[in-house]
Structure formats: structure tokens, C-alpha cells
Amino acid sequence: MLDLLVITDDLPHAKRLARDMGRADSCGIHDLYEEAVPADRPGMIVSDVKDLTSEALVRLRRCLDAMRGRDVPHLLLVHGNTARAEVQARLIGAEAIPAATAARVLATRLKQPPRPVPQPAPLGLVAVKQADKAKDYLTHAFFSGEMMTPALAEAGTELVAQAIHEAGIRDWVRAVQCFDDVTHQHILLVAGLSVAFAVSLGLGERDRQLLAKAALLHDVGKTKIPPAILNKPGRLDPNELTIMRTHPAIGHAMLLGSGFDDATLMVVRAHHEMLDGSGYPDGLRGAEIPDLVRLVTISDIYAALIEKRPYKAALSESAALAIIESMTGKLDGDLIRAFKPVAGAFELAAGGGAA
């Protein structure tokens, strides 16, 4: 049996790693893009994949499913985005370690007794592929400079609804959490949660479609916020926060007069309004805030809580739900109770926050 198997998309780097550990003779190296899967079962698996795209993730899972036992440790080398790599490591049941210190860490680890191996529920390939399609859709529809139209919005709505139907909300959330772009991630989390919320409430097809479309479009105004503010790797200062909080009114203005229904326009403008009048941009109160807006607002806040950002850790399902429940009075208490089955449908792999 091999001491160690390195699965890689960079063969020279993997060979150097084996030499640096002094394991050149007992370390197997497998090209991630080779169709055949190694027959030997190793004592430890290391994923040394510099470009961990959705295709690479699918191939990696295929290798792991074919050769890995429950007691085989798996380590993922982190080459770039640490937050993203940590999420991806959890999705495939691995421990993330920095690539720069890999030789030293692995050499030490191979001398130690095996550690318990994390065993996450498998992430379905359907969710990975659907999430990737949705990301491509957002890039085209929201960030290409084209005018958003009802037909374009309907296409995205159908894509998300189909993904939730085929993959379920649990796998959808875990797949979307792999994205680097926080705006893409947030939009698709809110859309997916809203679709699941609509199903849980037993809404009719027309209302489900309306809710999904409104949720998909709720942050369209952020496409006009300066990237330096939108992608700032830290908390916004008061001036930046003021600019960020213009996005509901900007989004409403972008869609007004383009054929969108009043209910969708209201969600785009009012999804940060609170029942006690403390929200923005219009300080609406109570009955001034329609049910459709209230539904999207709960999904929006919950998604923000479970997203991981450089300046904040993810919240667990129970912690995020507790915060939502503490906001009764600002949010609709009946809808919060109705949201519990959606929040409880999965355990989160990562999390964070949004303005």
C-alpha cells in the first residue's frame, strides 16, 4: 500500500513535494485529468490542485469515491483563496493546509497515528453543475452591461427553481458557498432560499415564480456600486455604507419602465425595510411592507448570516436562525416560524454577511 497519494493538476509541483518530504519512492502521483483511477488504496491522500474549478472538483470527487476508505485522511493544499479553499475542503471531507508549508506538515503527519476523518454528506454533482450554470447566467445577465428584461429574469428564475427541485436547498447552498465573488454567492443564496421558502409555504406556482424572480433581482442595484466598495475585504466605513445603501433605490430605478411587475419592483426597492420603520430607503412600517417583500427580506438576512467573509466568520444554522428570531418585530414573526424548516434543512459548511 502506498504511504501517500498526491492528486494533482501540476505534476512537477507534486514531484517536488514528494522529494521535499523524502518520500519520492513511497509517494504515488496521480494526474487529476487522467481518466484511469489509481487501483492502490493509500494511507493518506493529498489534493494538490491549483485550479480547483467545478470540473476539477467533479473529477476529484470521482477519484475519492473510487479509492478512499472512511479511515483514509485527506488533505487539500491551499494555493490561493484561503476562505474558498476551506469551504471546498469541507465539501470533500478534507483538511485544508497551506501549500507553502505542505512538505513539513505532511512529513510530520505521516509519522503520527491517523486522525479521525471528517465525513460530510456528499455534495451532489447536480448541484455543482447547476450552481456553475447559474454563476455564468449572473455574469451575463447582471454584469455584462446589458439591460435587464423580464424575459432575461425569467430565464434565471427557471434555472434556480430547477436547481432546487433537482438538488435540494442543502446541496445548493453548499455549492454556491464555493464561489469567490460574494455578490454572485449572495444573490444565488437568496434566490435558492426563497424558492425553498415558497415550496415550504405551499405557495402556488405563480406565487413561487414571482417570489423566485423577485429574490433573484433583489440586489440588481449592486451592479452600479463601485467595485472597491462592493468587494472591499473588510467592513465598510460610514461613508461607504451610505453609498452601499443606495443599491435598493438604484435597482428600482434600473428596472422601472422595463416591463417588470409592481410586486417585483417593490421587493427590489424595499427588501431592507423593517416593520418598525428602522429600515431603508423609505422607512416603511408595518402594513406598508407587502408579504412578498417580507419573505425575501428574511431569506436575504439569513443568507448574509451564513456567508463567510474575510472580516467575519460563518454562523451555524442554529445561530443564524436565533438572530432571525431575535428580530421579531422588525421581521414578520409568523414568517420567521414558517422559515424554520428551510433553515433546518441543512447544516452549513461556511458563512458571512452583507449590507
VENQUI-V455495 format. One line per field, one symbol per residue. phi: phi as a letter, one per 40 degrees, with the letter a starting at -180 (. if undefined). A space follows every 10 residues. Layout:
phi = ???
This chain:
phi = .ccabbcaba ddcccccccc cgbdcbbcbb cdccccbdcc cccabbcbbc bccccccccc ccccccbccc cccbbbccbb cccccccccc cbgbbcbccc bcdccccccc cccdcdccbc cccccdcccc ccccccccdc cbbcgcccbd cccccccccc dcccccbgcc ccdccccccc cccddcdccc cccccccccc cgccdccccc cccccccdbd cccbcddccc bccacccdcc cccdcccccc cdccccgbgc ccccdccccb cbcbccgcca cbgcbfccbc dccccccccc ccccccccbd caccbcdccc cccdcccdhc bccccccccd cccccabcca aiaac
